[in-house]
Amino acid sequence: MQTHLPKVEAILVHCSKGINRSPAVAMALNDLFGFGCDPDVLVKQHPEATHRPYDILIQEAKK
């Protein structure tokens, strides 16, 4: 995946019941892969984001 990052223009994260979950997953992917979005701006844009999915993804990535 790292070799494709310069070519990535957008990522769509969809969860049928994930109004709060999808933004958290997108934020975690941004932080893990360095897509360049300002994390503070994302948090302000998506205050509804659930922290648990974010935390789980970050923890799993560290393993």
N, CA, C and O atoms as a MOPAC input file, in Angstrom:
PM7 MOZYME 1SCF
protein

 N      0.82100 1    -1.19500 1     0.00000 1
 C      0.00000 1     0.00000 1     0.00000 1
 C      0.86600 1     1.26200 1     0.00000 1
 O      0.52900 1     2.24100 1    -0.66500 1
 N      1.96000 1     1.24600 1     0.72800 1
 C      2.79600 1     2.44600 1     0.82000 1
 C      3.25200 1     2.93100 1    -0.55400 1
 O      3.38400 1     4.13800 1    -0.76100 1
 N      3.49400 1     2.02500 1    -1.48800 1
 C      3.95700 1     2.44400 1    -2.80200 1
 C      2.86900 1     3.14100 1    -3.60600 1
 O      3.17300 1     3.84800 1    -4.56700 1
 N      1.62300 1     2.95700 1    -3.23500 1
 C      0.51300 1     3.56500 1    -3.95900 1
 C      0.08500 1     4.91100 1    -3.38800 1
 O     -0.69400 1     5.62400 1    -4.02000 1
 N      0.57400 1     5.26800 1    -2.21600 1
 C      0.11900 1     6.48200 1    -1.55300 1
 C      0.24300 1     7.74000 1    -2.39700 1
 O     -0.67700 1     8.55700 1    -2.37500 1
 N      1.32200 1     7.94600 1    -3.13800 1
 C      1.39700 1     9.17200 1    -3.93200 1
 C      0.29800 1     9.26800 1    -4.99300 1
 O      0.00600 1    10.36200 1    -5.47600 1
 N     -0.30500 1     8.15800 1    -5.35500 1
 C     -1.33300 1     8.14400 1    -6.38800 1
 C     -2.74300 1     8.27500 1    -5.81900 1
 O     -3.69400 1     8.44800 1    -6.58100 1
 N     -2.89900 1     8.19700 1    -4.50500 1
 C     -4.22100 1     8.23200 1    -3.87700 1
 C     -4.73900 1     9.66300 1    -3.84600 1
 O     -4.08100 1    10.56300 1    -3.32500 1
 N     -5.93000 1     9.86100 1    -4.41200 1
 C     -6.55500 1    11.18000 1    -4.37400 1
 C     -7.69700 1    11.23700 1    -3.37200 1
 O     -7.98200 1    12.29400 1    -2.80900 1
 N     -8.35100 1    10.10400 1    -3.15000 1
 C     -9.48000 1    10.07100 1    -2.22200 1
 C     -9.70500 1     8.63900 1    -1.75900 1
 O     -9.38700 1     7.67800 1    -2.45800 1
 N    -10.25600 1     8.53000 1    -0.57700 1
 C    -10.64000 1     7.22600 1    -0.04100 1
 C    -12.06900 1     7.36800 1     0.48100 1
 O    -12.39000 1     8.31100 1     1.20500 1
 N    -12.90700 1     6.42900 1     0.10600 1
 C    -14.28000 1     6.41600 1     0.57700 1
 C    -14.41500 1     5.31700 1     1.62300 1
 O    -14.08200 1     4.15900 1     1.37000 1
 N    -14.90400 1     5.68900 1     2.79200 1
 C    -15.16500 1     4.72300 1     3.85200 1
 C    -16.67100 1     4.70500 1     4.05900 1
 O    -17.27400 1     5.73200 1     4.37300 1
 N    -17.27400 1     3.54200 1     3.88200 1
 C    -18.72500 1     3.43800 1     4.02200 1
 C    -19.08300 1     2.31400 1     4.97700 1
 O    -18.51800 1     1.22200 1     4.91500 1
 N    -20.01500 1     2.59300 1     5.84500 1
 C    -20.55200 1     1.59300 1     6.75900 1
 C    -22.05600 1     1.83900 1     6.80600 1
 O    -22.49000 1     2.95400 1     7.09600 1
 N    -22.84700 1     0.82500 1     6.52800 1
 C    -24.29000 1     1.02100 1     6.40500 1
 C    -24.92900 1     1.64400 1     7.64400 1
 O    -25.89700 1     2.39500 1     7.52000 1
 N    -24.42700 1     1.35900 1     8.79600 1
 C    -24.95300 1     1.96300 1    10.02600 1
 C    -23.86700 1     2.77100 1    10.72600 1
 O    -23.92600 1     2.98200 1    11.93700 1
 N    -22.88400 1     3.21900 1     9.96700 1
 C    -21.69800 1     3.79900 1    10.58300 1
 C    -21.56200 1     5.29600 1    10.49000 1
 O    -20.47700 1     5.80100 1    10.20600 1
 N    -22.64400 1     6.02000 1    10.72500 1
 C    -22.56900 1     7.47900 1    10.67300 1
 C    -21.47500 1     7.98500 1    11.59800 1
 O    -20.79000 1     8.95700 1    11.28200 1
 N    -21.31300 1     7.33800 1    12.72700 1
 C    -20.28000 1     7.72800 1    13.68600 1
 C    -18.98200 1     6.95700 1    13.48400 1
 O    -17.91100 1     7.41800 1    13.87800 1
 N    -19.08200 1     5.79100 1    12.87500 1
 C    -17.93500 1     4.90000 1    12.72200 1
 C    -17.08300 1     5.25000 1    11.50400 1
 O    -15.85500 1     5.24100 1    11.59000 1
 N    -17.70600 1     5.55100 1    10.39500 1
 C    -16.96300 1     5.81300 1     9.15700 1
 C    -15.95700 1     6.95700 1     9.29500 1
 O    -14.81700 1     6.80600 1     8.85700 1
 N    -16.33700 1     8.10500 1     9.89200 1
 C    -15.33900 1     9.16500 1    10.05700 1
 C    -14.16200 1     8.72400 1    10.92000 1
 O    -13.02400 1     9.12400 1    10.67400 1
 N    -14.43400 1     7.89800 1    11.93100 1
 C    -13.35700 1     7.42400 1    12.80900 1
 C    -12.39100 1     6.53700 1    12.04200 1
 O    -11.17800 1     6.62800 1    12.23100 1
 N    -12.91900 1     5.68100 1    11.18100 1
 C    -12.06800 1     4.81300 1    10.36300 1
 C    -11.24400 1     5.66500 1     9.39600 1
 O    -10.04700 1     5.43000 1     9.23000 1
 N    -11.86600 1     6.63800 1     8.76800 1
 C    -11.14300 1     7.52100 1     7.84800 1
 C    -10.03600 1     8.28500 1     8.56800 1
 O     -8.93700 1     8.44000 1     8.03400 1
 N    -10.32100 1     8.75900 1     9.76900 1
 C     -9.29900 1     9.48400 1    10.53800 1
 C     -8.13700 1     8.57800 1    10.91100 1
 O     -6.98100 1     8.99700 1    10.86200 1
 N     -8.43500 1     7.34800 1    11.28100 1
 C     -7.36300 1     6.40500 1    11.61400 1
 C     -6.50200 1     6.10900 1    10.39300 1
 O     -5.27600 1     6.07300 1    10.49600 1
 N     -7.12900 1     5.89700 1     9.24100 1
 C     -6.36000 1     5.65000 1     8.01900 1
 C     -5.48800 1     6.85700 1     7.67400 1
 O     -4.34100 1     6.69600 1     7.25600 1
 N     -6.02400 1     8.05400 1     7.84600 1
 C     -5.24500 1     9.26400 1     7.60600 1
 C     -4.01900 1     9.30800 1     8.51000 1
 O     -2.91600 1     9.61600 1     8.05900 1
 N     -4.21900 1     9.00200 1     9.77800 1
 C     -3.09600 1     9.03600 1    10.72300 1
 C     -2.08600 1     7.92900 1    10.45500 1
 O     -0.88000 1     8.14700 1    10.56900 1
 N     -2.56900 1     6.74600 1    10.10100 1
 C     -1.66800 1     5.61200 1     9.87400 1
 C     -0.86400 1     5.74100 1     8.59300 1
 O      0.31900 1     5.40200 1     8.56200 1
 N     -1.50000 1     6.22800 1     7.53900 1
 C     -0.84400 1     6.25700 1     6.23500 1
 C     -0.40800 1     7.64800 1     5.79400 1
 O      0.15900 1     7.80300 1     4.71200 1
 N     -0.66300 1     8.65400 1     6.61000 1
 C     -0.19700 1    10.00300 1     6.31800 1
 C     -0.76500 1    10.58100 1     5.04100 1
 O     -0.01900 1    11.04600 1     4.18000 1
 N     -2.09000 1    10.55600 1     4.91000 1
 C     -2.71600 1    11.07500 1     3.69800 1
 C     -2.64400 1    12.59100 1     3.59400 1
 O     -2.92900 1    13.15100 1     2.53500 1
 N     -2.27200 1    13.25600 1     4.66400 1
 C     -2.04000 1    14.68900 1     4.59000 1
 C     -3.15300 1    15.56800 1     5.11300 1
 O     -3.01500 1    16.79100 1     5.11800 1
 N     -4.25300 1    14.98200 1     5.55300 1
 C     -5.31200 1    15.80100 1     6.14000 1
 C     -4.93200 1    16.15000 1     7.57500 1
 O     -4.39600 1    15.31500 1     8.30300 1
 N     -5.20700 1    17.36100 1     7.96600 1
 C     -4.90100 1    17.80900 1     9.31900 1
 C     -5.84700 1    17.10500 1    10.29400 1
 O     -7.06000 1    17.29200 1    10.21000 1
 N     -5.31000 1    16.29200 1    11.22500 1
 C     -6.16000 1    15.56500 1    12.17100 1
 C     -7.06900 1    16.47200 1    12.99900 1
 O     -8.20600 1    16.10100 1    13.28900 1
 N     -6.58600 1    17.65200 1    13.38500 1
 C     -7.40600 1    18.56900 1    14.17800 1
 C     -8.60500 1    19.07700 1    13.37700 1
 O     -9.69900 1    19.24100 1    13.91800 1
 N     -8.39200 1    19.32100 1    12.10000 1
 C     -9.48400 1    19.76200 1    11.22600 1
 C    -10.51400 1    18.63600 1    11.07200 1
 O    -11.71900 1    18.88300 1    11.11800 1
 N    -10.03900 1    17.40900 1    10.89000 1
 C    -10.96300 1    16.28000 1    10.75000 1
 C    -11.82200 1    16.10000 1    11.99900 1
 O    -13.01700 1    15.82600 1    11.89200 1
 N    -11.23000 1    16.24900 1    13.16900 1
 C    -11.98200 1    16.11300 1    14.41800 1
 C    -13.05600 1    17.19600 1    14.50500 1
 O    -14.17400 1    16.92600 1    14.94400 1
 N    -12.72800 1    18.41100 1    14.09200 1
 C    -13.70900 1    19.50600 1    14.11900 1
 C    -14.81200 1    19.28800 1    13.08700 1
 O    -15.97200 1    19.61300 1    13.34000 1
 N    -14.45500 1    18.73700 1    11.92400 1
 C    -15.43800 1    18.49500 1    10.87200 1
 C    -16.36400 1    17.33300 1    11.20400 1
 O    -17.49500 1    17.28300 1    10.72300 1
 N    -15.89300 1    16.40500 1    12.02100 1
 C    -16.65600 1    15.19200 1    12.33300 1
 C    -16.72600 1    14.95000 1    13.84400 1
 O    -16.17500 1    13.96900 1    14.34300 1
 N    -17.39500 1    15.83600 1    14.56300 1
 C    -17.47700 1    15.65700 1    16.02300 1
 C    -18.27900 1    14.41800 1    16.42400 1
 O    -18.21100 1    13.96700 1    17.56800 1
 N    -19.03600 1    13.87600 1    15.47200 1
 C    -19.84300 1    12.68900 1    15.75200 1
 C    -19.03700 1    11.39700 1    15.73100 1
 O    -19.54800 1    10.34400 1    16.11000 1
 N    -17.79300 1    11.46600 1    15.29500 1
 C    -16.95600 1    10.26600 1    15.15500 1
 C    -16.79900 1     9.53800 1    16.48900 1
 O    -16.54400 1    10.14500 1    17.52900 1
 N    -16.95700 1     8.24000 1    16.42200 1
 C    -16.81900 1     7.38100 1    17.59200 1
 C    -15.34000 1     7.06200 1    17.79900 1
 O    -14.65200 1     6.66800 1    16.85800 1
 N    -14.85700 1     7.22800 1    19.00500 1
 C    -13.42800 1     7.04900 1    19.26400 1
 C    -12.99900 1     5.58300 1    19.30100 1
 O    -11.84500 1     5.27600 1    19.00200 1
 N    -13.89600 1     4.68100 1    19.66100 1
 C    -13.51600 1     3.26800 1    19.80500 1
 C    -12.96500 1     2.66300 1    18.51400 1
 O    -11.90500 1     2.03900 1    18.56000 1
 N    -13.62800 1     2.81600 1    17.36500 1
 C    -13.05500 1     2.23900 1    16.13700 1
 C    -11.67700 1     2.83100 1    15.81800 1
 O    -10.77300 1     2.11800 1    15.38300 1
 N    -11.53200 1     4.12400 1    16.03700 1
 C    -10.23900 1     4.77600 1    15.81300 1
 C     -9.16900 1     4.13500 1    16.69800 1
 O     -8.10600 1     3.74300 1    16.21600 1
 N     -9.46000 1     4.03400 1    17.98600 1
 C     -8.49600 1     3.48100 1    18.93400 1
 C     -8.11600 1     2.04600 1    18.58500 1
 O     -6.94300 1     1.67700 1    18.64800 1
 N     -9.10600 1     1.24100 1    18.21900 1
 C     -8.83900 1    -0.16400 1    17.87000 1
 C     -7.93900 1    -0.25000 1    16.64200 1
 O     -6.98100 1    -1.02300 1    16.63500 1
 N     -8.22800 1     0.52400 1    15.61500 1
 C     -7.39100 1     0.48400 1    14.40300 1
 C     -5.95600 1     0.90800 1    14.69200 1
 O     -5.01400 1     0.28700 1    14.19900 1
 N     -5.78900 1     1.94400 1    15.47300 1
 C     -4.43900 1     2.41800 1    15.80600 1
 C     -3.70300 1     1.35000 1    16.62000 1
 O     -2.53400 1     1.06600 1    16.36000 1
 N     -4.38400 1     0.76200 1    17.60000 1
 C     -3.75000 1    -0.29500 1    18.41700 1
 C     -3.34400 1    -1.48400 1    17.57600 1
 O     -2.24200 1    -2.00800 1    17.73500 1
 N     -4.21700 1    -1.92000 1    16.68300 1
 C     -3.90600 1    -3.08400 1    15.83700 1
 C     -2.75700 1    -2.79300 1    14.88900 1
 O     -1.94600 1    -3.67400 1    14.60400 1
 N     -2.68500 1    -1.57800 1    14.40500 1
 C     -1.59800 1    -1.22800 1    13.48900 1
 C     -0.24100 1    -1.24900 1    14.18000 1
 O      0.78300 1    -1.48400 1    13.53900 1
 N     -0.23300 1    -1.00700 1    15.46900 1
 C      1.02000 1    -0.99300 1    16.22400 1
 C      1.55600 1    -2.38600 1    16.51500 1
 O      2.72300 1    -2.54600 1    16.87300 1
 N      0.69600 1    -3.40300 1    16.35900 1
 C      1.12800 1    -4.77800 1    16.66300 1
 C      2.06200 1    -5.31700 1    15.61200 1
 O      2.51700 1    -6.45600 1    15.71500 1

